[in-house]
Amino acid sequence: MSAMNSIFRRQFALAVAGGIAIAMSAAGAGHAQSVRTIKIATSAESKPLAWGAIGVTPQGYEPDLLRAINAKLPQYKFEMEGVADIAQETGLATGKYDIAVGGYYQSETRSKQFLIPENPEGASLMKIYSKTNSGIKEMKDLVGKTIVPVTAGGGVYKFVMGWQEKNPGYKIAITASSAGVPYPNRLNEIQQGKYDAMILPSNLGEQTVIDNQKLDIVASEPVVINNTYVLIHKSDENKALAEDINKVLKELKDDGTIDKLSMQWFGEKISTYMK
């Protein structure tokens, strides 16, 4: 082999190797660019559902569920931020956030405004909390009882008003209030006899408070059950995101992940209640 042929072969090999390296680099860059960052608003003060203000890593059931979803969807990078409840849906509607979670129920208005995966992310179990010997087990047992005031226009208020309309023979005295008294304080007020009962979703950590403070209070069986959903900003770009999340939510329910997380954070399995 001549010196000229040897030089040519070496130059050709180097050129081929260089081309492969460039192609691989381009492929790597393309893969990196294909990972889409998803901005998520979680509740900032709804322990154990979710909590963690701005600058604090969100914790709780929903943040852990979102991490489990993201682990199955490597084409996305979920970035969570604790947001005040009043600002969540506004930020989602404007596109500041791609996703919002906060124990949201599905409604006609939300279905028109947002993309909502068909499979739920959890279940809100509305229960009655009362003293162990109160005899209160269902809604009709609240007739003549003093009930902890509920947020005006909130989910509990709407539920009680709806129940009252369907059951006019049972008159329940319910008071609407805008006062944000923490539910642990309300549980203590029941313990002390100021109120007979409180109606509240069980995913706020009531049982943990009852156990830790050794309160003589019990929870009824659910008086109403509502699925909770992931809300997604409505855009063409997010249609695939909604489909992907919907698929993974079913997988996480089927493989027991949702029950594992709900036991960890709520002390009960919720998959059996998810419709």
N, C-alpha and C positions, 0 to 999 in steps of 0.2 A: 504494500500500500504506500502510495506516494505521500510526502509530507503535506502536499496541497489537499489531497483527499482526506487526510487525518484532521487537518484544521477545519475543513468544511463539515465533517461529521460532528466534531466537537461543537461547532457553532450552531449546527442544526439541532443537536440535543439540548443545548442551552436554550435555544429559542422555544423548543417544545415545552421544556420544563417551565420556562417563564410564562408561557401561555397558559399552562395548567394552573400555575400559582395564581395568575390574574383571574382566571375563571373561578377558582375556588374562593378567592377573596371576594369576588363579586357576588357569588352565591351566598357566602356568609353574610355579606352586607344586606343582601336581599332578604335573608331570613330574619335578620335583626329588625329590618324595617317592617316586616310582616307582623311583629308583635305590637298589638294596639293597646295603648294605655286607656283604661276605663276609670273615670272619676266616679267615686261612690260616696253618697251622703248616708251616714249611719246616725242613729240617735245618740245624743251626747249625754243624756241623763236618764236613761231607762234601764237601769241595772235590774235583772241580769240579761234582759233582751239585748241591750247594747249600751255602752257608755264609753266616754272618752272625748273630752273637748278638743278643740283645735290644738294641734301640736302634741297630742297624747294618742298613743296607739289604741285604736278602738278594741274593746274587749266585749265578750258576751256571746250569746247564742248566735245572733245574726252575723257578727264579724267572723266567728269560727266557721259558720256555714259558708260564708263567702270565700273563705280561704280554701275550703274543701272543693267548692265549685271551681275556683281558679286553678287548683291542682290538676283538674281534669280538662282544663281548657288553656293549654300553654300558649295559644295564639293571642291571649290577652294578658295584660298586667293590671291587676286590680289595685287601685290606690284609694284607700278609705280615709274618710275625714268625719269626725264627729260634728254634727250640725244641730242647732236648736230645732226642735220639731216644727216650729212655725215657719222656718226658712227652708225646710227640706223640699216640699212640693213646689215652692216658688223657684228654687234653684234647678229643680228637675225640669220644670216647664220651660224655663229660659235656655236650657242646654248647658248650664254651668256644670251640672252633673249628668252622667249617663245613666246612673242607677240611684235609687233611693230605697232604703229599707227602714221600717219602723213599726212592724206589726200591722201593716196596712191591709184593710179589707178591700175587696173588689166592689166597685160601685159603677153605675152607669156613667157617671161623670168621669171617673178615673179611666174607665175603659175607652172613652172617647178621647181623652187627653193624653194618655200614655200607652205604651206597649206593655202588656201584662202576660207573662208566660202562663200557660194553662195549668201547669202543675204548681201547687202551693209550696211555700217555703216553710210553713209552720201552721199552727192552729192556735187561735185565741179561745181559751176555755173560760167563759164567764161563770164565776162561782159566787156563792153567798158565804160570807165569813161571820161567824157568831160564836157565842160562848158554848162550850161543850154540852151543857144541859138546857140549852134554849129551846130545843125542839124544832128549830128552823131547818128545814131540809129542802124546801122548794119555794117558789115565788108566792104562792097563796099563803104560806106561813108568815109572810111579812105584813099581813093585814094587822093594823093596830100597833105595829112596831115602829120604833124610831130608827131611821136609816141614815147612815153617814151621807151628807150632801154630796151630790155628784156634779161634775163639770157641766155647765150649761152648754147644750148642743153637742156634747161629747157622745161617744159610743154607748156608754152605760145609760145615759139619759135617754137616748133614742130607743135603746132596747126596752127600758122600763115603760116608756110611753107607748111603744108598739105592743108590748105585752098587755098593758092596761086596756088598750082599745079592743084587743081580742078577748079579753077576760073582764068585761064590765062588772061582773058580779063580785069582783074582789077589788076593793079600793085600797091602794097603797099610797101612803103619804111620802112623796119624794120631793126633796128640796134641791133646786139648782143653785150652784154657787160658782163663783169665779176664783175663789180662794184656793191657792195651790198648797194645801196642807199635805205633807208627805204621808204616804200610806202607812209607814211604820208608826207614825203618831196616831193615825186613825185606828190602827189595830189596838194600840194601848188605850185609846178612848173606849173601845168596846170592852176591853179587859176591865176597865174601871167603872163601866156601867153608864157612861155618858150616852152611848148609842147601843142599840140591840144588834145591829148588823151592818155589813158593808157589802156592796156588790162591786166586783172588780175582776178583770181578767187575771188568771192565775200565773201568767208569764212575767209578772213583775217582781217575783221573789218573795211573795208573802209567806210561803211555808218556811223559808229560811229564817225570816224574822220571828215567826211563831216558835220555831225550834230553838233558835239562839236565845231568845228571851224567855223561853219556857212559858208561853202564854197559854191560858186555858181556852183556846179558840180552835175551832175546826172549820174546814171548808166543805161545802156541800158538793154533790155531784154537779157537773156542768149544767147550768140552766139554759145555756145557749152556746153553740159552738160556731165559730167563724174561721174559715181558712184565712191565712195571711199570705200576702203575695209580694214579689219583687216588682217594683215599678221601674220602667225603663223609658228614658226620653224618646219621644216619638220622632223617628227620622228613618229614611231609607237605609242609612248606614247601620242603624241599630237593629234592623229586622233579623239579620243573621245572629246577632248577639242574643236576642230574645229567644230564637229557636235553639241556640246552643245551650242556654241556661235552662230552658224548659226540659231538654233531653237529660241534662245532668241532674236536675232536681229529682226526676223519677229514679235515676240510678242511685242517688244517695238515700232515697227513701227505701228502695228495694234492698240495698246492701246493709241497711241498719245504721248508717251514719247519722241520719236525722234523729233516730231514737237515742243513739249514744250521746249526741250533743244535748238533746232535750233533757236526758237524765242528769247530765253533768250540770246544766244550768238551771233547770226547773224542778228537778227531782221527780219527774214523771215522763213516761213515754207518750209522745203526742201523735205518732203516726196512725194509731188506731182511730183517732178522731178526725184525721184529715180526709175530707170527702173526695 
